Amino acid sequence: MGAADPRLRELAGARRVLTFGRDGADFRAEAVRTDAQGFQHFEAVHGSDRLQLRAGIPGPHGYEPLLVAPLDLAQKTLTLIGREAEHARHKRLARIVAKMNGLTDHNLVQALYRASQAGVQIDLIVRGICCLRPGVPGLSDNIRVKSIVGRFLEHSRILCFGAGHGLPSPEAKVFITSADWMPRNLDRRVEALVPIENPTVHQQILDQVMIANINDEAQSWTLGPDAAYTRVPHDAKSFSAHTFFMTNPSLSGRGRARKKDAPVPQLTLKKRAGPRAAS
């Protein structure tokens, strides 16, 4: 995840911001993949720290509110999962929705199993390898895993935690990240986890991006407890996340134009059956 600090002019002068996203933008790749990138201003993150960030060395000012691998990203992600389990144990709404390229980290898999056993509802959109087995009775009953294989290569990593309010909710904790849930990303690379603080972007991720990925039937496969993938039944009228993204404007980044444009269709989360039983 790249970190840069262009100056955006405001009435009071220049303001330092960070842009978070994948390094080395390639416009040829952008035509065939989905990803997440954004500008955000953090008072506590100094531009002078960005070289240390890329080197994985703590700067003099720290990185709050960012989480950075290999320093604290993995441990604090475990903490976020554990908090959802605590919400479930106290009969509060508990939900995790996460999207990534791969899930192989043993500690995170075990944390998700514990959260499922506590009653947390968990939806994972994992494009590639997934070492977690969903739908195993007594272990992962509340976990659903799917993969979307369609026109675009899914490349964004997004984490959403209900924080006692369920999902979607304005009170939920939402992050974009460069790190897959894999040891190579969490332990051996410099990666960043970025909290989404802008309310419009927060709403877009929950109400557009994540619901569209969960609702997709046209190009989805579900993972079962036997580690086998099954094509989701679909027809010409089935909902396609990629078609939705191509035909509807983004909520963020349009400023006043949002008031003039036609409203974006409101998505509602479809109820999902659990993973099929192992044969």
N, C-alpha and C positions, 0 to 999 in steps of 0.2 A: 504494500500500500504506500503510495507516494505521499509525501508531505511537502507542500510548497507554501509560500507566503506572499502572494501578490497583494498590492495595495489597492483597495477599492476606495474611490473618493466619495466622501460624504460632505454634507454642508459644513461640518465642523473641521474638515480636513481629511487626512488619510487614515484608514483603519486597517490594521493587519488581520488577515484571515488565513485559515489553513484550508487547502483543498485536499480531500481524501479520496483516493481511488487507486486504480491499478496503474503502476508505472508503465512508461513506454507506450502511450496510446497509439494504436495502429488502426487507421481508418478502415483498412481492409477487414480487419478482425471485427470492428464495430458493426459491420453489415451482417454478421452471422452469429452474434452472441448477445446475451443480455448481461448487464452489469449494473453496479450502483456506484455513483460518485457524487460528491457534493462539496459545497463551500460551507464552512462554519467558523464562527468567531468564538474563541475560548479566551476569556480574560486571563486564566491561569497558565495557559500554554504560551511560552515566549518563542518568537521566531528564532532566537539565538540557540534554542535547544534542538532545532530540527536535524542538525548534523549528528548530534549525539543520539537522537531518535533513530536515525538510519543506521547508526553503528551499534544500537542496543545498549548504550551507556546512559545512565540517568544523568540528566542535565541538572544544573544548580537549582532550577525552579520546580523540578518534578514534572510529571505528565498529567496530573489530574485535570480533567476527568477522564482522560484516555486510559485505556488498559493496554499494556505493551508486552509482547512476547520478546524474549524468553523470561521477562521479569515477573509479571504478575497476571498476565492474561489468563492462563490456564486455571490458576487457583481462584481467581475472582469469578470466572465462569462457573466453576464448581459451586461457589458460594451462591450465585444467582439461582442455580438449579436447586440447591438445598433450601433456599428461601421459599421457592414455590412448593416444595414438599412440606415445609412448615405451615404455609397457608392452607394446604389441603388437610393437614392434621387438625387444624383449628377450624375446619369447616368453612373456610373462606374460598372464594373462587380461585382456582389455580390452573394455569394454562401456560404451555410453552409451545411456540411455533418457531421452527428454525429451518433455515435453508442454507445449504452448503454443497460443496463438491464431493467431500468424502468424510466418513466418520469411522475412525479406527482407534482412537485413543481409549485405552482400557479404563482409565479413571472416569472419563466422561460417560462412557457406556454404562459403567456400574452406577454412577450418580443418576443417570436417567432411569435405570431399572428401579432404584430406590424411590425416585420421585413417582414413578408409575405405581409402585406398591402402596405409596402414601395416598394415591388418588388423583395425582396431577394428570390432566389430559394433555397429551403430547402429540403434535403433528410434526414430522420431519420430512422435508423435501430434499433428498440427497441424490444428486445427479449420478454419482459414481459409486465407488466401493462403500459398503456399509456393514460393519461388523456387529451391529446390534440386531437382535432378532425380535421383531414386534409380535404381539399377540400370543405370547407364551403364557399359558394359564399360571397365575400366581407370581409371575415374574414381570411381564411386560404387557398385561392386558390392556392398559390404557395408552399404548404407544402405537401410532400408525406411521408407516414409512412409504413414501412414494418417490418415483423418479419420473421426470418429464423429459421426453426425447422427441423433439420436434424440429421446426424450421430453424430455430436459434439454439446455439449452445448456451445452456444455463451456466452462468459464471458468478452471479452475485452470492455473497454470504450475508445473511440477515438473521438476527436473533431477536425474538420478541418474548417477553415475560410479562404475564398478567399482573404480577405484584399485588395479588389479593383482589383485583378488580376484574379479572377475566380478560378475554380478548374478543373483539377489538375494544379498546378503552383509551381515552385521553390520558389516563393515569398509568398506562402500561409502560414498561421500560423497553425501549427499542434501540437496537444497535446495528450498524453496518461494520463489516470487518474484512480484513484480507485473509484471515486465518481459517482454514478448514480445521475440523476437530480431529487432527492427526498429529502424532508426536513430532513429525518433521516441522510442522508449522508452529506448534506450541513450545517446543524445546530447542529447536536448532535454527530458527529463522527470526528475523526482526519483523514482527507483525503488529498491527494495531486494531483495537476494538474501539469504535467511536460511538458515543451516545448521540441519539438524534434528539435535539432540543427544539428545533423549529417545529411549531405545531402543524403547519401545512404539510411538511415532509413526513412528520410522524403519522398524520392521518393518511397520507398517500400510501405509505408502506403498509399500514394495517388494512385500510379499506380497499385499496386497489391491488397492490402487489401480492400480499400474502393470501388474501382471500381468493384472488384469481388463480394462484398456484394450487391452493387446496381444492378449489372447485373444478379444476381442469379435468376433463374426461377424454378429450379428443386425442391426447398424446401422452397419456399417463400409464405407468405400470406400478402396481403395488407389491410390496415385499411381504411375504408370508413368514410364519414361524419356522418353516422348513427351509428358509433361505432361498426360496424360488420366487421369481417375479412373475406376476400374472397381468396380462393386458387388461386394462379397465374396459368393460363393455362400452361401445360408443357407436354413433351413427353420424350422419351428415349434420344433424342439429346439435350435437354434443358441444358443450362449452369448451373453447380453446383459449388458454391464457395468452398465447402468442397473438392470436387474432384480436383479442381484446386490447392488448397493449398497442397494436398497430393501428387500431381504428378509433381509439379514444385518447383525448389529450391528457397529458400529465397534470396533476393538481398543482404541482410546484413549478417554480421557475418561469411563470407567465405573468406575474405582477397583476396589473389592472386588467389585462386581457381576460382573466378568469371571469370577470363580471359580465363581459360581453359575449363570451362563447356559450354555446349550448351546454347544459349541465352534463357531467359524466354520469352514465348509468350507475345506479347504486347497486353494489353487489351484496348479497347476503350469503352467509356461510351455510353450505349444504351439510346435512347430517351424513356422516360417513359410517358405513358398516366396518366392523373390525376386520383385521386380516383373516384370510381363510385358514381353517384348521389344517394342520399338517396331515397328510395322508399316511 
